[in-house]
């Protein structure tokens, strides 16, 4: 009787292992169902090594490929190595999910076409692509929700066209560097020229979903609309805010 139970247990383990290993890629929805804005369709492969089409808030973001490392499940973690590609952008990185926390790390390239679609409502048009390096984000759920982010962004520089006071302007800007960080739970980015250390733009995302963008005196000089006050070049002379989330 004991031998029979032992054999039954071994058979059950093998059956469940076989079942899990060959779960279709569409089973990834078991992981993403808790995020209603996220949709992965046209899936292929298995849940461990698969691909699909990614949409976020009904916006198509590209072809997604992923690989899950099942050995990490023993440690209570779910590691997903992923790659997202479209004709105008490419990202690759890793997501780690564990009880109470999720972390993401990635690198990426974004071509001007994608950037200009985002900037179109603001009547901005630019050349040059964006490179994202070692971007890391962490979300922890304890009493509240804390978001941590860090990383670096580089814009190639080039021509910027914009509209102000019903007039169109054009400027040539140098390459710009952005540093992502989190201070007291507030994610922010500071942008500087690759040629000098004076801040040009400072943006932060508050807990209510508002993004606040501060423009320094040096930036007004760079775009040909110099601020005439006596403030230092690093001083923020203008701030605009918009509801983002």
C-alpha positions in Angstrom: 0.0 0.0 0.0 2.8 2.4 0.9 4.6 1.5 -2.4 1.4 2.3 -4.3 1.1 5.7 -2.7 4.7 6.4 -3.4 4.3 5.5 -7.0 1.1 7.6 -7.2 2.9 10.6 -5.8 5.7 10.3 -8.3 3.2 9.9 -11.1 1.3 13.0 -9.9 4.5 15.1 -9.8 5.5 14.0 -13.3 2.0 14.7 -14.6 1.9 18.2 -13.1 5.4 19.0 -14.3 4.5 17.9 -17.8 1.3 20.0 -17.7 3.1 23.1 -16.5 6.0 22.8 -18.9 3.6 22.6 -21.9 1.2 25.3 -20.9 0.5 27.4 -24.0 1.7 31.0 -24.2 -1.8 32.2 -23.9 -1.6 31.2 -20.2 0.5 34.3 -19.7 -2.9 36.0 -19.0 -2.9 34.2 -15.7 -0.1 36.7 -14.8 -1.4 39.8 -16.5 -5.1 39.5 -15.6 -4.5 41.7 -12.6 -3.4 44.6 -14.9 -6.5 45.6 -16.9 -4.5 48.1 -19.0 -2.2 45.3 -20.2 -3.2 43.0 -23.1 -1.1 40.3 -24.8 -2.7 38.8 -27.9 -1.7 36.6 -30.8 0.4 34.5 -28.5 2.8 31.7 -29.7 5.0 29.1 -27.9 4.7 28.2 -24.3 4.2 30.2 -21.1 8.0 29.6 -20.4 9.2 30.7 -23.8 6.7 32.6 -25.9 5.7 35.7 -27.9 2.7 37.9 -28.5 1.5 41.4 -29.4 1.5 43.9 -26.6 -1.0 46.6 -26.1 -1.2 49.0 -23.1 -4.4 51.0 -22.7 -5.4 49.9 -26.2 -2.2 51.3 -27.7 -0.1 48.9 -29.7 3.5 48.8 -28.4 5.0 46.1 -30.5 6.0 42.4 -30.6 6.8 41.0 -27.2 9.0 37.9 -26.5 9.6 36.5 -23.1 11.4 33.7 -21.2 10.5 32.6 -17.7 13.1 31.0 -15.5 11.1 28.3 -13.6 13.9 27.4 -11.2 13.5 30.8 -9.5 9.9 29.8 -8.5 11.5 27.6 -5.8 12.8 30.8 -4.2 9.4 32.5 -4.3 10.3 34.7 -7.3 9.1 34.9 -10.9 11.8 36.1 -13.2 10.8 37.2 -16.8 13.4 38.1 -19.4 11.7 40.0 -22.1 12.2 41.9 -25.4 9.8 44.4 -27.0 10.4 45.5 -30.6 8.6 47.7 -33.1 9.8 49.5 -36.2 10.3 52.7 -34.1 11.6 51.4 -30.8 13.3 48.4 -29.1 13.6 47.4 -25.4 15.0 44.5 -23.6 15.1 43.8 -19.9 14.0 41.7 -16.9 11.1 41.7 -14.5 11.2 40.1 -11.1 7.9 39.5 -9.2 7.8 38.4 -5.6 5.4 38.7 -2.8 4.8 42.4 -2.1 7.2 43.8 -4.7 7.9 44.0 -8.4 11.0 45.3 -10.1 11.9 46.1 -13.7 15.2 46.8 -15.3 15.8 47.5 -19.0 17.7 49.3 -21.8 16.1 50.7 -24.9 16.3 52.8 -28.1 13.4 55.1 -29.2 13.5 56.6 -32.7 12.3 60.1 -33.4 9.0 58.9 -35.0 7.8 57.6 -31.6 9.0 60.6 -29.7 7.2 63.0 -32.1 3.9 61.1 -31.8 4.0 61.8 -28.1 5.0 65.5 -28.6 2.6 66.2 -31.4 -0.2 67.7 -29.1 2.4 70.2 -27.9 3.4 71.3 -31.4 7.0 70.0 -30.9 9.0 68.2 -33.6 12.5 67.0 -33.2 15.2 64.9 -34.8 17.5 62.5 -32.9 16.6 59.4 -31.0 16.6 58.5 -27.3 18.8 55.9 -25.6 17.8 54.5 -22.2 20.5 52.9 -20.1 20.2 50.8 -17.0 16.7 52.0 -16.1 15.5 50.3 -13.0 12.1 50.6 -11.3 10.7 49.0 -8.1 7.2 48.9 -6.8 6.8 47.8 -3.2 3.4 47.2 -1.5 3.5 47.5 2.3 1.2 50.0 4.0 1.2 52.0 0.8 2.8 51.9 -2.6 6.3 53.2 -3.1 7.9 53.6 -6.5 11.6 53.8 -6.9 13.3 54.6 -10.3 16.8 55.3 -11.5 18.7 55.3 -14.7 20.1 57.4 -17.5 18.7 58.8 -20.8 20.5 60.3 -23.7 19.0 62.3 -26.6 21.2 62.5 -29.7 20.6 66.2 -30.2 19.6 67.9 -33.5 16.9 70.1 -34.8 13.9 71.1 -32.7 10.9 72.9 -34.2 8.2 74.4 -31.9 5.4 76.9 -32.0 5.1 79.8 -29.6 2.8 82.8 -29.6 1.5 81.7 -33.1 5.0 81.7 -34.5 7.1 78.8 -35.6 10.7 78.5 -34.3 13.6 76.2 -35.1 16.8 75.6 -33.1 19.8 73.3 -33.2 20.4 71.7 -29.7 23.3 69.7 -28.4 23.0 66.1 -27.1 21.1 66.1 -23.8 21.6 63.8 -20.8 18.8 62.9 -18.4 19.2 61.3 -14.9 16.3 59.4 -13.4 16.1 59.2 -9.6 13.6 59.0 -6.7 13.6 61.3 -3.7 11.3 60.6 -0.8 9.1 58.5 -3.0 8.8 61.1 -5.8 10.3 60.0 -9.2 12.1 62.8 -11.1 14.4 63.5 -14.0 17.0 66.2 -14.4 18.2 67.1 -17.9 21.5 68.7 -18.8 23.5 69.4 -21.9 26.2 66.9 -22.7 28.5 70.0 -23.0 27.9 71.6 -19.6 26.6 70.7 -16.1 23.9 73.5 -15.7 20.4 71.9 -15.4 18.0 72.7 -18.3 14.8 70.9 -17.3 13.6 69.3 -14.1 10.5 67.1 -14.0 8.8 65.2 -11.2 5.7 63.0 -10.9 3.8 63.6 -7.7 1.6 61.1 -5.8 -1.6 62.5 -7.4 -0.4 61.7 -10.9 0.6 65.2 -11.9 3.8 65.8 -13.8 5.5 69.1 -13.1 8.2 70.4 -15.5 10.5 73.2 -14.4 12.4 75.2 -17.1 15.6 76.9 -16.1 17.0 80.2 -17.3 19.7 78.4 -19.2 17.2 76.4 -21.2 15.4 79.6 -22.3 18.7 80.9 -23.6 19.4 77.6 -25.4 16.1 77.7 -27.3 16.5 81.4 -28.3 13.9 82.8 -25.8 16.2 84.2 -23.1 14.7 85.0 -19.7 15.5 88.6 -18.8 15.5 88.3 -15.0 18.6 88.4 -12.8 18.3 84.8 -11.7 21.2 82.4 -12.1 21.3 80.1 -15.1 20.3 77.1 -13.0 17.2 78.8 -11.5 13.8 77.5 -12.6 12.0 80.5 -14.1 8.9 78.7 -15.4 6.9 75.6 -14.4 4.1 73.8 -16.2 2.0 71.0 -14.9 -0.2 68.4 -16.5 -2.3 65.4 -15.2 -0.5 62.3 -16.4 -2.1 59.4 -14.5 
